[in-house]
């Protein structure tokens, strides 16, 4: 059996993104500068921070006045109370807040640390938040790139999350456009003819995680093209990856 070869292509030359930037055009310029042409079935993986910056999802820390809860908790664990305050504002609810760890459910429905609020890879004195609607952000980029190149592509907006059961962080898909984020094997047969009953693969998360291998956290590579995958076009939404609270043992 012949298996497809999958390749990861980091795209250099993406400049520091300013609020209001046309990120789709910035990406097209970076691709052109690298001499890289998008093809049908390419998946463009974009780090959420460049998306958030372009959409103005940044806060000047000097403008944040922490409330009593953020101030007390930050003081106890040596955190920046302003960052904690932003995280609490971005949260739909607090899942766990103890031992210096703040886990929230964001307004986007994501379960993550600090509501995804971060001060790394952002100008000093600022914090960056998650895009307001990552799926919509992904679709805008997909539409711009597809219209300009004529290629049938998909776009994934990614962020780095921790995981229950496992140490370490991995990139996951928080926004998806153009492909189905899940591959459902239920009802198909394994190599021994047994019917699979529970195997559902988070394909978009796997693509995002693979892209992080060449993105890194210190290389200033927020854009990766994943080539060689076979996927049927679909509307796609990262919300399909969010487990319902009734089946989530960690809430």
N, C-alpha and C positions, 0 to 999 in steps of 0.2 A: 504494500500500500504506500502511495506517495503522499507525504504530509506537506502542507504549505509551509514555506519559510516566512517567519515573521521577523521584521526588522524594526529597530527603533532609531529615529532620526532626530537628534536634538537640533533645534534651530537657534543659532546664535544671532546676536545683533538686535535683540528686542531692547529698546531704550527704557530708561526709567519712565514709568507711566504717570501722567498727570491727570487729575480729575477733568472729565470732559473729553478725554482723548477718544478718537474713533479707533477702538482697539482692532476691529476687523481690518482697517486700512493699515494699521501699524503691523499687524501680522503679515499681511500681503507684502508689505515692503521688506520685512525681514526675510520672508521666503524668497523674494526676488533677489535680494542681496546675496543670499546663500546659493542662488542658482537652483533652487529646489522647486519643482513643479508638482502640485497636488494631482493625484490620480483618483479614479473611481475606487471606492472602498477604503480609502485612507481614513484614519481616525485621528483627528487633531485634538491633542490633550493639552489643556491650558490650565496653568496654576491659578487658583482663585484669586490670589493677591493682585495680579495684574488686572483681572476683571473688576475686583472691588475698587482698586485705585481709579480705574477709568470711570466707574460709576459713582465716584465720590463717596464711597463707603469708608471714610476715614474720619477720625476724631482727633482734634488737638487736645492732648491730655491737660494742658493748662486751663482749658475751658470746662473741665469736668469737676463738679463738686460731689465728692462721695457722700452717700447717705450713711446713717449710723450702722447699718448691717455691714456694708462694704468696709467701713472704717474699722470696726471692731474685728472683723474676721481677718482683714489684711494685716492689721497690727499683730494679731496673734501668731500668724504664720509667715511674717516677713514678706508680704506681697505688696504690690502697688495698689492702693485702695481705688485709684482712678480706673485702673484696668478692671478691677472686680466690679466696680459700679457699672461700667459699660456692659460687662458680661451679664450682670443681673438685668439690666434694661433690655438686652437682646433676648433674654430667656422667656419662654412661655411658662416654664416651671423649672424649679430646681430639683434635680434627681438625687443628688448627693452633695453635701457640703461639709466635709470633715477631713481632719488630718492634712490640711493644706491643699486638698483637691476639691475643685468645684466642677461638678458634672451637671449640665443642664440639657433640657430639651429646648431647642431654639424655636423661634417663630416659624422657621422653615420646616420644622419637624425633625431636625437632626439631633441625635444624642451625642454630645461631645464635650470636651473640656473647655471651660471658659466661654461657652457659646461661640467658639471659633474666633474669639477676639485675640489678636496677636500683635506684638510689637517688634517681631523680627522681620528683616527684609523690608522695612519701612523707615522713612525719615525719622531721625531722633525727635522725640517729643510728640509722636503720633502713634495711634493704634489703628489697626485696620480690622474691619468687620466682614462677615460673610456677605456675598451679594444678596440683595433683597429677594430675588427669585432666580436661583441658579439655572433652572431649566430654561427660563426665558432668556437669560444671558447666553446660554449655549446656543439657543435657536437663533438669536440675532447674529452671532458669529458664524454659525453654519450657513445662514442665508447669504451673508455678505461674501463669504469665501466661495460658496457654490456659484453665486451669480457672477463673480469675477473670473473664476477659473473654468466653469463649466463642468467641474468634477462632482460626482455624487459622493459626498463625504459625510462623516458624522463628527460631532464635537462633544468632548467631555470636559467639563470643568471639575477640577480635582482639589482636594485638600487632604491634609495629613491627620489621621485619627488614630487613637489608641483602640484596643480591642479587648473584650472580655476573654478570659482564659489564656491570653498570650502576652508576653512582654514585647516591647518595641512598638513602633508606629509604622503604619502603611498608608500609602495614598489610596483614597477612595473617590468614587464619583459622587459629587454633590449636585451636578447638573448634567443633563444628557439631552442631546438632540440628534435625530437621524438614525438611531439604531435602538433596538430593544435592549435594555440593560440586563436582562435575565435570560439565561438559556435553561429551559425546563425539559428535563429528561424523563419526567414521570410518564409512565405508560409505555416507554420504549424498553427494549430488551438489552441486557448486558451481554458480554461475550459468551456466557453459558446459557443464554436463553431465558434468564430470570427477568421478570418485569420489575423495572425500577419504580419505586413508590415515593421516594423522598428527595431525589437528587435534583436540586435547583441551583444552578451555578450563577453567581453574581458576575457576569461577564464584564460589565462596565467597570466594576471595582478591580477586576484582574487587569484590565487594560490600563487603568489609572496607576495601579501599583507597578506594572511593568515600566511605564513611562518614567516613574520616579527614579528608576535605576540610572537613567542618564540625566535627569533633571538635577538631582542632588539638592542640597539646601544652601550651598555656598558658591555655586557655579554661575549664578545669574542666568539660568536656562529655564524660563517659565513656559516653554513651548516645545512640544515633542510631537512628531508625526509617527504614528504606528501603522506600518504597512504590511500587507500579506494576510490579513484576517479575512475570513469569509463571513459576511453578515447580511441578512436580509434587511432592506430599508424599512424603517418603522418610525412612527412619531417619536417614541421614546420619552421617558421621564425618569429622573432619579428617584422620584417618590415611590416608584415600584420597589425600590430597594429598602424602604423604611418598613421595618417589621411592626405590625399592629401591636398595640399595647397589651392586648389580651393574650398574645403569644410570646411576649418578651419577658423572659425570666429575670432580666437584669434591671427592670424598672421597679 
